[in-house]
Amino acid sequence: MKIVTIIGARPQFIKAAMVSRAIARHNLHHHSKIEEYILHTGQHYDPNMSEIFFTDMQIPLPAWTLSCGHASHGEMTGRMLMEIEKILIREKPDKIIVYGDTNSTLAGALAASKLLIPIVHVEAGLRSFNRTMPEEQNRILTDHLSTLLCCPTFAAIRNLEKEGIQAGVHHVGDVMYDAALTFGALAEKQSAVLSDLNLEDQSFILCTLHRAENTNQQERITAICETLHDIASAACPVIFPLHPRTAVYLKEYGLYDRLLQNPAIRITEPLGYLDICLLEKKASCLLTDSGGMQKEAYFHQTPCITLRDETEWIETVDAGWNQLAGANPESIKEALSAQPERKKIHEYGTGHAAEAIIDLL
């Protein structure tokens, strides 16, 4: 079986790493071999946001690397669609695998669908029910094109059923849980980020910010930055690894220099995944608009405050590990002081989601 895996953004590298490892284990123990070739769209063009993962994650090097980042949604998706189609026509894979909800995901699904190549969507069925989000549009369209839908939660299965999608739908658990178990322990041994940043366990807040709903709206990103100024202190600094596109907006809105001048807010370059893993494990709290980090916070048993008005991962909220605060300063501060009851989430599986996906293949 020949598979082309299409990835292009930070979280997808992590998910693909677990499935690639499961493919390698399968090939070691079975006569039927799976040939996997990775196509990197280049959606995240900064080396700190992509190439570092091929080292940290031990993912096979891409067979093809495109340069489709740093453009509008339409231009980026269109360029990806053209280039992916050429490769799929030439290579004739039996299936493609796409992950999550990025422009790379949609472009891969569209290209394969037109060529009648079966599509495997990992993290299928997630919904924020906010159609203004590009990610929501991408995930809905990809699900309706896919042949095999690998769902991380039971809520995802229910979402698909409501949209009339029942064939090929399977609950496999969450590959991000696989990654948290695998790389969380490795981070403890290999990452020096705590000593590099002079941090103590449970004595700092980790913040990430990158979604268009926050960065593209001056009022929202300004409110979040003002809140960071209010909550950061010498005793509990805010660590803020800065996404390249977020930096652009911070500078455009005149917010960047003031953040730099606050010694309790430590802006860093994008960090490697093992460093992020360790910071997530050791932080007193996470502030983020990242879908993946909401789950990773739970996996590492760290409270999370989500800087959005809705989430695809409603079970993290129901279980008390995640609180939705949007960009409202008072809501963020109230969430920081809250002590909700926190429960275990069973539907993410037992850390063997990647093996379940290979079994389905």
HUGI-V528754 format. One record per residue. RES is the residue in three letters. PHI is phi in whole degrees, 0 to 359 (999 if undefined). OMEGA is omega in whole degrees, -180 to 180 (none if undefined). NEAR is the number of other C-alpha atoms within 8 Angstrom. Layout:
res=(RES;RES)
phi=(PHI;PHI)
omega=(OMEGA;OMEGA)
near=(NEAR;NEAR)
This chain:
res=(MET;LYS;ILE;VAL;THR;ILE;ILE;GLY;ALA;ARG;PRO;GLN;PHE;ILE;LYS;ALA;ALA;MET;VAL;SER;ARG;ALA;ILE;ALA;ARG;HIS;ASN;LEU;HIS;HIS;HIS;SER;LYS;ILE;GLU;GLU;TYR;ILE;LEU;HIS;THR;GLY;GLN;HIS;TYR;ASP;PRO;ASN;MET;SER;GLU;ILE;PHE;PHE;THR;ASP;MET;GLN;ILE;PRO;LEU;PRO;ALA;TRP;THR;LEU;SER;CYS;GLY;HIS;ALA;SER;HIS;GLY;GLU;MET;THR;GLY;ARG;MET;LEU;MET;GLU;ILE;GLU;LYS;ILE;LEU;ILE;ARG;GLU;LYS;PRO;ASP;LYS;ILE;ILE;VAL;TYR;GLY;ASP;THR;ASN;SER;THR;LEU;ALA;GLY;ALA;LEU;ALA;ALA;SER;LYS;LEU;LEU;ILE;PRO;ILE;VAL;HIS;VAL;GLU;ALA;GLY;LEU;ARG;SER;PHE;ASN;ARG;THR;MET;PRO;GLU;GLU;GLN;ASN;ARG;ILE;LEU;THR;ASP;HIS;LEU;SER;THR;LEU;LEU;CYS;CYS;PRO;THR;PHE;ALA;ALA;ILE;ARG;ASN;LEU;GLU;LYS;GLU;GLY;ILE;GLN;ALA;GLY;VAL;HIS;HIS;VAL;GLY;ASP;VAL;MET;TYR;ASP;ALA;ALA;LEU;THR;PHE;GLY;ALA;LEU;ALA;GLU;LYS;GLN;SER;ALA;VAL;LEU;SER;ASP;LEU;ASN;LEU;GLU;ASP;GLN;SER;PHE;ILE;LEU;CYS;THR;LEU;HIS;ARG;ALA;GLU;ASN;THR;ASN;GLN;GLN;GLU;ARG;ILE;THR;ALA;ILE;CYS;GLU;THR;LEU;HIS;ASP;ILE;ALA;SER;ALA;ALA;CYS;PRO;VAL;ILE;PHE;PRO;LEU;HIS;PRO;ARG;THR;ALA;VAL;TYR;LEU;LYS;GLU;TYR;GLY;LEU;TYR;ASP;ARG;LEU;LEU;GLN;ASN;PRO;ALA;ILE;ARG;ILE;THR;GLU;PRO;LEU;GLY;TYR;LEU;ASP;ILE;CYS;LEU;LEU;GLU;LYS;LYS;ALA;SER;CYS;LEU;LEU;THR;ASP;SER;GLY;GLY;MET;GLN;LYS;GLU;ALA;TYR;PHE;HIS;GLN;THR;PRO;CYS;ILE;THR;LEU;ARG;ASP;GLU;THR;GLU;TRP;ILE;GLU;THR;VAL;ASP;ALA;GLY;TRP;ASN;GLN;LEU;ALA;GLY;ALA;ASN;PRO;GLU;SER;ILE;LYS;GLU;ALA;LEU;SER;ALA;GLN;PRO;GLU;ARG;LYS;LYS;ILE;HIS;GLU;TYR;GLY;THR;GLY;HIS;ALA;ALA;GLU;ALA;ILE;ILE;ASP;LEU;LEU)
phi=(999;251;235;252;261;251;223;196;228;316;296;291;299;291;295;297;301;291;290;299;295;293;296;298;294;300;296;289;248;230;285;282;263;250;268;247;236;262;249;260;287;77;303;262;269;289;305;291;258;219;300;301;288;292;277;298;269;57;275;304;299;298;285;222;233;267;231;248;271;57;206;293;303;295;295;299;295;296;295;299;302;297;286;295;302;302;292;294;297;287;271;50;289;286;208;242;243;235;233;69;211;267;298;298;300;293;298;297;294;296;298;293;299;296;265;61;265;302;247;255;252;271;80;283;86;284;216;262;63;237;288;284;281;304;296;293;298;298;288;296;297;296;300;285;261;277;265;239;247;262;263;277;222;286;298;297;297;296;300;295;299;296;265;83;257;232;287;76;265;219;272;245;90;251;295;291;291;306;294;298;292;289;265;298;292;295;298;302;273;252;276;250;296;296;290;298;263;56;247;254;304;64;238;207;251;258;235;228;209;207;288;302;299;261;291;277;248;302;297;290;293;294;298;295;296;297;294;300;299;289;265;285;211;298;283;218;290;259;264;230;293;259;295;306;288;295;301;300;289;300;288;298;270;74;257;293;297;294;299;297;281;271;293;272;247;252;278;236;294;306;255;294;297;295;296;298;305;292;297;297;291;260;290;283;195;250;247;203;247;277;295;298;288;300;287;300;302;297;302;265;60;243;300;230;241;264;272;219;267;209;215;284;258;296;294;291;287;300;274;88;272;226;234;274;235;61;250;273;305;293;296;295;293;297;295;298;266;286;229;290;291;244;237;283;253;271;286;289;94;243;93;233;295;297;296;297;294;296;301;293;298)
omega=(-180;-176;169;177;-176;-180;179;-176;-171;-177;-177;178;-177;180;-180;179;-177;179;177;178;179;176;179;178;178;-177;180;-171;-177;178;179;-175;173;175;179;176;-176;176;-179;-175;-176;-179;170;-170;180;-180;180;-178;-177;-171;-179;-177;180;174;-176;-172;-176;175;174;179;-179;172;179;174;179;178;-172;179;172;178;176;-180;-177;-179;-179;-178;180;179;177;-178;180;-175;179;-180;180;-178;-179;177;-178;-171;179;179;176;180;166;173;173;-173;167;-164;-178;174;177;179;-177;-179;178;-179;179;-179;-179;-178;-180;-179;179;175;-180;-176;174;-179;177;-172;179;170;-180;180;170;-176;175;-174;177;179;175;-179;179;177;-178;-174;179;-179;-179;180;-177;177;-168;179;-180;-175;-175;-171;179;-177;176;176;178;178;179;178;-180;180;179;179;177;-180;180;-180;175;-177;-178;171;-178;-170;-171;179;177;175;174;-177;-180;179;-177;-171;176;179;179;180;179;-177;-168;-175;176;-172;-180;179;179;-179;179;-177;175;179;176;-177;179;175;176;-179;170;-174;179;-173;-176;-178;176;-173;-175;-179;-174;-178;-178;-176;176;179;179;-180;178;177;177;177;-177;-172;-178;178;178;-179;-180;-179;173;176;-169;174;-166;174;-176;-178;175;178;180;-179;178;179;180;-178;178;-177;-170;-174;-180;176;180;-177;180;-176;-180;175;-175;178;177;169;172;-174;174;-174;180;176;178;178;-177;177;177;-179;-171;-179;173;-179;173;168;-174;167;179;176;-178;-177;175;178;-179;176;178;-179;-180;177;178;178;-177;171;-175;-176;178;-179;177;178;173;-173;-174;-179;177;176;-180;-178;174;-178;-174;177;178;-178;-178;177;-177;-177;-178;179;179;-179;177;179;179;-177;-178;178;-179;173;-176;-175;179;176;-174;-169;177;176;-174;180;-179;-179;-179;178;178;178;179;177;179;177;none)
near=(8;10;13;12;12;15;15;13;13;9;7;11;15;12;12;12;11;12;13;11;9;11;11;8;8;11;11;6;6;7;5;6;8;10;7;10;10;13;13;12;14;12;14;11;10;7;7;10;14;14;8;10;14;12;8;9;10;8;12;7;6;9;7;7;9;10;8;11;10;8;7;6;7;6;8;14;12;9;9;14;12;9;9;11;10;8;8;11;8;6;6;6;11;9;11;15;12;14;14;11;11;12;12;15;16;14;13;14;13;11;13;14;12;7;7;6;11;12;15;13;16;11;12;13;15;11;12;8;5;8;7;6;9;8;9;14;10;13;17;10;9;13;11;7;10;13;10;11;15;14;17;14;12;9;8;13;13;9;11;11;9;7;6;6;9;7;5;7;11;9;10;13;14;14;14;11;13;14;13;12;9;8;10;14;8;9;12;8;6;7;10;7;9;11;7;7;6;6;9;8;8;7;11;15;13;13;11;12;12;11;8;8;7;13;14;8;9;9;6;11;13;9;11;11;10;9;11;10;10;6;7;11;8;7;6;10;13;14;12;11;11;12;11;8;7;11;10;8;10;12;10;7;8;7;11;10;8;7;11;10;6;9;7;10;14;11;10;9;8;10;10;11;9;13;12;9;12;14;11;13;11;10;14;11;12;14;12;13;11;11;9;8;8;14;11;12;15;13;9;10;8;15;11;14;15;14;12;11;7;8;10;8;10;7;7;13;11;8;12;11;16;14;10;12;13;11;13;10;10;6;10;14;10;8;10;8;6;6;4;6;6;7;7;5;8;5;8;11;11;8;12;10;13;12;9;9;11;11;6;5;4)
